[in-house]
Amino acid sequence: MDQNFDYGPVAFPVYLQVQSVGDNCNLECAYCNLRHDGTNHPEQEMSLDVLDLFIRQYIDAQIHADVTFYWRGGEPLLRGIDFYEKAVLLQRKYGKNRIVNNVIRTNGVILDQDWCDFFKANNFSIELVLDGPRHCHDHYRKKKDGTGSFDEMMLSLYLLRENKLPFNVIVRIHDYNVNYPLEIYSFLKENKFRNVHFSPVVNHKSGRLSTHSVTPDLYGSFLCSIFDEWIRHDIGRLNISLFEDTLRVFCRKEINNCMFSPTCGHFALTQFNGDVYSCYYYCKPDHCLGNLSNQTITGMMYSRKQLRFGQSDRKSTRLNSSHSGEPR
């Protein structure tokens, strides 16, 4: 191995997000870089055979006692409760004495009491995606009939709280809601959110920012406005991951957000068909590391190709097509 690699398995354990339904979603968000033809495709659903391979290999790849599974989409709830019940059984089968955690991200549209019962029984944590108050959320986050999804999102929030389920919120910031920082902040406070991550919409088309993307200047102004309120009134009461992570950098504390790291490459993506990609944001042929059917997660994640990918951040050689520094 090249001597200039400082990426190592102990310093950088393996994490993989998994797309159990590929890009399938029950929303048609205008800014989504995974938008397809407006229909869901059953052939993008992860099979039980691939699920078995993934869970066994992922647990085998872990170097710590705790193992966390990250279920992402599309909309992962479209795969149904039965699928995740089988996932939990496989985690128990292969996990042995490990502590297994699950984090699932959802837009909340089909979250109901049955889902909440399942999440509570199996210690799932939830990430709820929203864009702020109604006019901000419904501006782009629309259902397939063209109506907004704010009411469904708020109902899911109510259910999560009624069932005392742990959750964080992911707030997507785009060219519209970036103009309402204090209104969004007031909305977050009024609804008593405790853990918030701002995720800027940054999509490229032919090397240029899409019309829905937020510009650096506007996003910076948005964050500064919120920071001024947060530092005066809410530090210690409202956890905003970007501000907390920035403080950790200055204090030389451990941090998992790759946006702040000079190197990356330890947080990859498993697609519904078992293909493994270097990063969720680089789900392209050039960054495919292989498939679970003929390679192991350990072999792919510690391969020379992945090590070089992780180091390329330091050399600034990659065009970041949609990177938002999402929380790990």
TAUR-V223684 format. One record per residue. N is the residue number from 1. RES is the residue in one small letter. D_CENTER is the distance of its C-alpha to the mean C-alpha in whole Angstrom. Layout:
n:N res:RES d_center:D_CENTER
n:N res:RES d_center:D_CENTER
This chain:
n:1 res:m d_center:31
n:2 res:d d_center:31
n:3 res:q d_center:32
n:4 res:n d_center:30
n:5 res:f d_center:27
n:6 res:d d_center:26
n:7 res:y d_center:22
n:8 res:g d_center:23
n:9 res:p d_center:22
n:10 res:v d_center:23
n:11 res:a d_center:21
n:12 res:f d_center:18
n:13 res:p d_center:17
n:14 res:v d_center:15
n:15 res:y d_center:12
n:16 res:l d_center:10
n:17 res:q d_center:8
n:18 res:v d_center:10
n:19 res:q d_center:10
n:20 res:s d_center:13
n:21 res:v d_center:14
n:22 res:g d_center:14
n:23 res:d d_center:13
n:24 res:n d_center:15
n:25 res:c d_center:15
n:26 res:n d_center:17
n:27 res:l d_center:17
n:28 res:e d_center:18
n:29 res:c d_center:16
n:30 res:a d_center:18
n:31 res:y d_center:16
n:32 res:c d_center:13
n:33 res:n d_center:14
n:34 res:l d_center:13
n:35 res:r d_center:16
n:36 res:h d_center:19
n:37 res:d d_center:23
n:38 res:g d_center:22
n:39 res:t d_center:22
n:40 res:n d_center:20
n:41 res:h d_center:21
n:42 res:p d_center:22
n:43 res:e d_center:22
n:44 res:q d_center:19
n:45 res:e d_center:18
n:46 res:m d_center:18
n:47 res:s d_center:22
n:48 res:l d_center:23
n:49 res:d d_center:24
n:50 res:v d_center:21
n:51 res:l d_center:19
n:52 res:d d_center:22
n:53 res:l d_center:22
n:54 res:f d_center:18
n:55 res:i d_center:18
n:56 res:r d_center:22
n:57 res:q d_center:21
n:58 res:y d_center:17
n:59 res:i d_center:20
n:60 res:d d_center:22
n:61 res:a d_center:20
n:62 res:q d_center:20
n:63 res:i d_center:22
n:64 res:h d_center:21
n:65 res:a d_center:22
n:66 res:d d_center:19
n:67 res:v d_center:16
n:68 res:t d_center:13
n:69 res:f d_center:11
n:70 res:y d_center:8
n:71 res:w d_center:8
n:72 res:r d_center:6
n:73 res:g d_center:8
n:74 res:g d_center:11
n:75 res:e d_center:11
n:76 res:p d_center:11
n:77 res:l d_center:14
n:78 res:l d_center:16
n:79 res:r d_center:17
n:80 res:g d_center:19
n:81 res:i d_center:20
n:82 res:d d_center:22
n:83 res:f d_center:20
n:84 res:y d_center:18
n:85 res:e d_center:21
n:86 res:k d_center:22
n:87 res:a d_center:19
n:88 res:v d_center:20
n:89 res:l d_center:23
n:90 res:l d_center:23
n:91 res:q d_center:21
n:92 res:r d_center:24
n:93 res:k d_center:26
n:94 res:y d_center:24
n:95 res:g d_center:23
n:96 res:k d_center:27
n:97 res:n d_center:27
n:98 res:r d_center:23
n:99 res:i d_center:21
n:100 res:v d_center:18
n:101 res:n d_center:15
n:102 res:n d_center:13
n:103 res:v d_center:9
n:104 res:i d_center:9
n:105 res:r d_center:7
n:106 res:t d_center:10
n:107 res:n d_center:12
n:108 res:g d_center:15
n:109 res:v d_center:17
n:110 res:i d_center:18
n:111 res:l d_center:18
n:112 res:d d_center:21
n:113 res:q d_center:23
n:114 res:d d_center:23
n:115 res:w d_center:19
n:116 res:c d_center:20
n:117 res:d d_center:23
n:118 res:f d_center:21
n:119 res:f d_center:18
n:120 res:k d_center:21
n:121 res:a d_center:23
n:122 res:n d_center:20
n:123 res:n d_center:18
n:124 res:f d_center:15
n:125 res:s d_center:13
n:126 res:i d_center:11
n:127 res:e d_center:8
n:128 res:l d_center:10
n:129 res:v d_center:10
n:130 res:l d_center:13
n:131 res:d d_center:15
n:132 res:g d_center:18
n:133 res:p d_center:21
n:134 res:r d_center:23
n:135 res:h d_center:24
n:136 res:c d_center:21
n:137 res:h d_center:18
n:138 res:d d_center:21
n:139 res:h d_center:21
n:140 res:y d_center:19
n:141 res:r d_center:17
n:142 res:k d_center:20
n:143 res:k d_center:20
n:144 res:k d_center:22
n:145 res:d d_center:26
n:146 res:g d_center:25
n:147 res:t d_center:25
n:148 res:g d_center:22
n:149 res:s d_center:19
n:150 res:f d_center:20
n:151 res:d d_center:22
n:152 res:e d_center:20
n:153 res:m d_center:17
n:154 res:m d_center:20
n:155 res:l d_center:21
n:156 res:s d_center:18
n:157 res:l d_center:18
n:158 res:y d_center:22
n:159 res:l d_center:21
n:160 res:l d_center:19
n:161 res:r d_center:21
n:162 res:e d_center:24
n:163 res:n d_center:23
n:164 res:k d_center:22
n:165 res:l d_center:18
n:166 res:p d_center:16
n:167 res:f d_center:13
n:168 res:n d_center:11
n:169 res:v d_center:11
n:170 res:i d_center:9
n:171 res:v d_center:11
n:172 res:r d_center:11
n:173 res:i d_center:15
n:174 res:h d_center:17
n:175 res:d d_center:21
n:176 res:y d_center:22
n:177 res:n d_center:20
n:178 res:v d_center:20
n:179 res:n d_center:24
n:180 res:y d_center:24
n:181 res:p d_center:22
n:182 res:l d_center:25
n:183 res:e d_center:24
n:184 res:i d_center:21
n:185 res:y d_center:21
n:186 res:s d_center:24
n:187 res:f d_center:22
n:188 res:l d_center:20
n:189 res:k d_center:23
n:190 res:e d_center:25
n:191 res:n d_center:22
n:192 res:k d_center:22
n:193 res:f d_center:18
n:194 res:r d_center:18
n:195 res:n d_center:14
n:196 res:v d_center:13
n:197 res:h d_center:10
n:198 res:f d_center:12
n:199 res:s d_center:10
n:200 res:p d_center:13
n:201 res:v d_center:13
n:202 res:v d_center:15
n:203 res:n d_center:16
n:204 res:h d_center:19
n:205 res:k d_center:22
n:206 res:s d_center:24
n:207 res:g d_center:24
n:208 res:r d_center:24
n:209 res:l d_center:21
n:210 res:s d_center:21
n:211 res:t d_center:22
n:212 res:h d_center:19
n:213 res:s d_center:18
n:214 res:v d_center:19
n:215 res:t d_center:21
n:216 res:p d_center:21
n:217 res:d d_center:24
n:218 res:l d_center:23
n:219 res:y d_center:20
n:220 res:g d_center:22
n:221 res:s d_center:24
n:222 res:f d_center:22
n:223 res:l d_center:20
n:224 res:c d_center:24
n:225 res:s d_center:25
n:226 res:i d_center:22
n:227 res:f d_center:23
n:228 res:d d_center:27
n:229 res:e d_center:26
n:230 res:w d_center:24
n:231 res:i d_center:26
n:232 res:r d_center:29
n:233 res:h d_center:28
n:234 res:d d_center:25
n:235 res:i d_center:24
n:236 res:g d_center:24
n:237 res:r d_center:23
n:238 res:l d_center:20
n:239 res:n d_center:17
n:240 res:i d_center:16
n:241 res:s d_center:13
n:242 res:l d_center:15
n:243 res:f d_center:18
n:244 res:e d_center:18
n:245 res:d d_center:16
n:246 res:t d_center:19
n:247 res:l d_center:22
n:248 res:r d_center:21
n:249 res:v d_center:21
n:250 res:f d_center:25
n:251 res:c d_center:25
n:252 res:r d_center:25
n:253 res:k d_center:22
n:254 res:e d_center:20
n:255 res:i d_center:16
n:256 res:n d_center:13
n:257 res:n d_center:11
n:258 res:c d_center:12
n:259 res:m d_center:13
n:260 res:f d_center:16
n:261 res:s d_center:17
n:262 res:p d_center:20
n:263 res:t d_center:19
n:264 res:c d_center:16
n:265 res:g d_center:15
n:266 res:h d_center:14
n:267 res:f d_center:11
n:268 res:a d_center:11
n:269 res:l d_center:10
n:270 res:t d_center:13
n:271 res:q d_center:14
n:272 res:f d_center:16
n:273 res:n d_center:19
n:274 res:g d_center:18
n:275 res:d d_center:18
n:276 res:v d_center:16
n:277 res:y d_center:15
n:278 res:s d_center:15
n:279 res:c d_center:11
n:280 res:y d_center:8
n:281 res:y d_center:10
n:282 res:y d_center:14
n:283 res:c d_center:14
n:284 res:k d_center:18
n:285 res:p d_center:21
n:286 res:d d_center:22
n:287 res:h d_center:18
n:288 res:c d_center:19
n:289 res:l d_center:20
n:290 res:g d_center:22
n:291 res:n d_center:21
n:292 res:l d_center:21
n:293 res:s d_center:25
n:294 res:n d_center:26
n:295 res:q d_center:25
n:296 res:t d_center:23
n:297 res:i d_center:19
n:298 res:t d_center:21
n:299 res:g d_center:24
n:300 res:m d_center:21
n:301 res:m d_center:19
n:302 res:y d_center:22
n:303 res:s d_center:24
n:304 res:r d_center:25
n:305 res:k d_center:23
n:306 res:q d_center:20
n:307 res:l d_center:22
n:308 res:r d_center:23
n:309 res:f d_center:20
n:310 res:g d_center:19
n:311 res:q d_center:22
n:312 res:s d_center:22
n:313 res:d d_center:20
n:314 res:r d_center:23
n:315 res:k d_center:25
n:316 res:s d_center:23
n:317 res:t d_center:24
n:318 res:r d_center:20
n:319 res:l d_center:20
n:320 res:n d_center:16
n:321 res:s d_center:15
n:322 res:s d_center:12
n:323 res:h d_center:11
n:324 res:s d_center:10
n:325 res:g d_center:9
n:326 res:e d_center:6
n:327 res:p d_center:7
n:328 res:r d_center:7
